[in-house]
Amino acid sequence: EKGSITLSYHLDSGANLVTLSVTDTGCGIPQDKQEWIFERFTKTNDFIPGSGLGLYLCRLIVNRLNGKIKTDPSYTKGSRFVITMPIATPSKSSELTD
C-alpha cells in the first residue's frame, strides 16, 4: 500500500552499454524464485491480480534488443531488476540529408 519505485540508469560509453534498474520497496522475491518469475503465468502471490506475464514479456523484449534482464539477488529491501543493453549508434546510411 505504500512504498516507492526508483528507476535509474548508467551509461558505459566505453563498453557501448546502458544499464537500467527498477527498484521497489515491495515484498521482494525469494531467492529460489528469482529466475522462475520470468516464465509465463508465474506469480509469487496468488492474491494479487494479474496473469503473471509482465516479466515474461519484459524478458522477450529485452532479448529481442540483444540485452539481458535479471533480478539483483543482493538487494533485500524489495526487488531490483537490472537490464543491460547495447547502445545503438546511428549508422551513416540512416542519417538524414538535406
N, C-alpha and C positions, 0 to 999 in steps of 0.2 A: 504494500500500500504506500510506502514511502521509500525513497532511495534516490539513486542517481544513475545516470548512464553517461559515460565520458567517451568521446571519440577523439582519437589523436592520430598523428601521422609523423613519419620520419622519412626524409628523402636521403638516399645514399647515391649521389651522382656518380661516384667512382665505380660503384657496382651496378649502376643503372637500375636501382630498385627503389620501390616505395613500400614502406611497412605501415599498415593501418592497424589500429587496435580499437576494439569496442569493449569497454569495461563497465560492468554493472555491480551494484551492491546487493544483488538478489541472493537467493538461497544457495547458489553455487551448483556445481556439477560434481558428483562423486568421481574419484579417480578412475574407477573401473568402468565408467560410462562415458569418458571423455572422447573416445573415438566412436562409440556406438551411436551417440546423438546425431551424427552426420548421416545416418541411414534414414530411409523413408519411414514415415509414420512412427517415429520414436519420440517419446516424451518422458521426462523424469518424474513428472507429476500428472497423473491422470485426471486430477480435479481442475486443471487449468484448460480453458477452451483452446481449440486449435487441432489441426490434423497432424502436426509433427512433421511438416515438410519444409519449414523455413531454413533450417541449417543444411538440409539436404540440397535445396535449391541454391543456397549460397555457395556450397562446395562445387556444384555443377558450373555455376557462372565463373567462379574464380579459376577453376581448372581450365575452362574454355579460354580464359585470358592469360593462360600459362603461369598462373600463380598458385599459391598454396594457402590453405586456411587450417588453423588448428586451435585448440584451446591452450591456454597457458597454465600448466599444472602447478606452477609456483605461486599463482595468485589465489589467496584463500579468503578474501573478503567478499566473495560473489563469484562472478565469472568474467574471464577475459578471453576474447577471441582475437587472434593475430592473423592478419592477411599480409602476405608478401607477394608483390607482383612486379614484373619488369616495367620500367618506364618506357613508354612508346616515344620514339623520336621521329619527327616528321621526315619523310623521305623527300628528296629533291623533286620527284615527279608529282608529289601531292601538293606542292606549293602553288598558290595562285599567282598567275601572271597578269599584268595589265595589258 
